[in-house]
Amino acid sequence: MVSLYINEYKKYSIPKSYKWGAIPNYVYTSNEFINDEWESMWTKTWTIACRESQAPQIGDYYIHEFGPENLIIIRGQDNQLRCFYNVCP
């Protein structure tokens, strides 16, 4: 087995038959892998939540679902876009 280190705490094993660059099946099916990827990568990088054209007028909003996060982007009275955690039920 060849070990693929996702971060210093978790280790995943993939068969030697996989060529480097090939994506093993468990990447698409493992909840543990998805959770680790979220914590080790996606929480540490910027991402695009929406385009300005998706909330063009004052008072317009856009809901962005990204992994387990739910964000609301709102165009304020000053015509600026702002992003907040969408915690409303």
N, C-alpha and C positions, 0 to 999 in steps of 0.2 A: 504494500500500500504506500501511496505517496501522500504526505500530509499537506493540506492547504490551510495556512493560518489566516483566519479572518481578522482576528485581533489577538493580543497576547494572552487572552483568557480562554478562548474557544478554539477548538481544533476540529476540523472536518477531514475525514479520510475519503479519498477518491481512488478508484482502481488504477493501477499502472497502465491499463489498456487505454485510458483517456489520453489523448494528445493534448499537450499544453495549448490552450486557446479554446479547446472544446468546452462547452458548458455542461456539467453533469446534471442529470435529471433532478437531483434533490434540491438544486437551486430554485426550481420552480414549484416544488411540492412541500418543502420543509418549513413549517412555521418557525422553528427555532432559527433556521438560517435567515429568514425574512426579518425576524425580530433583531437578530444580531446585526444584520446589514443596516437596518434602520438606526440602531444605536451607534454603530461604529462609523457610518458614513453619512447618512442623510441628515442627521441632527447636527452635523459639523460643516455644512456647506450652504451657500445661498441657492435659492431656486426661484424661478419666475412663477409668480402666483396668477397674474393675468396681464392682459394688455390694457393700455389706457382706454382703448376703444370699447372695452367690455363694460366700462362704467363711465360713459361719456358726459352725462349731465349731473349737475349738483343733486345730491340725494340718491343717485344710482348706486347700486351695490353689486358685488359679485361674490359668490360662495366658492371657495377653493378647498377641495378635499385632497389632502396630501398625506398618504400613509394613515396613521391614526389621528392626525391633526385635522381640524376643521376651522378654516379661517374665513373671515368676512372682510372684503376690501370695499371701502365706502368712499365716495367722492363728497368731500365736505363743502360747506358754504363758501370756503375760500378757494374752491376748485382744486384742492389738493387731494390725492389719494392717500388713504391711511388703511393699515391692516391691523385687525384685532383677532384674537382667538374668538371663535364663534361658540359661546357657552350657553346660548339660549336654546331651550328645548325645541 
